[in-house]
Amino acid sequence: MRATFNGREVAALALKGSALAVSEMLACQEAVNAAAAAQNAPQPPKDPFEAAPDKRNANDPFEL
């Protein structure tokens, strides 16, 4: 590939192996995305007796 500016060649780049490099870059990005998604997964409450605000418990006598 040749890049020109104002009619003058400013770079001549060989692109041999670039398809493989792009493929590896995409695989790396998928791995990063998967790791980020795993870190953003909801964590269980630290207090085992802490009630989840969106869940009702039929066995709780104080829950009306």
Contacts in CASP RR format, 6 or more apart in sequence:
PFRMAT RR
TARGET T0000
AUTHOR 0000-0000-0000
METHOD contacts of the structure
MODEL  1
MRATFNGREVAALALKGSALAVSEMLACQEAVNAAAAAQNAPQPPKDPFE
AAPDKRNANDPFEL
1 11 0 8 1.000
1 12 0 8 1.000
1 13 0 8 1.000
1 14 0 8 1.000
1 15 0 8 1.000
2 9 0 8 1.000
2 11 0 8 1.000
2 12 0 8 1.000
2 13 0 8 1.000
3 9 0 8 1.000
3 10 0 8 1.000
3 11 0 8 1.000
3 12 0 8 1.000
3 13 0 8 1.000
4 10 0 8 1.000
45 52 0 8 1.000
51 57 0 8 1.000
56 63 0 8 1.000
57 63 0 8 1.000
END
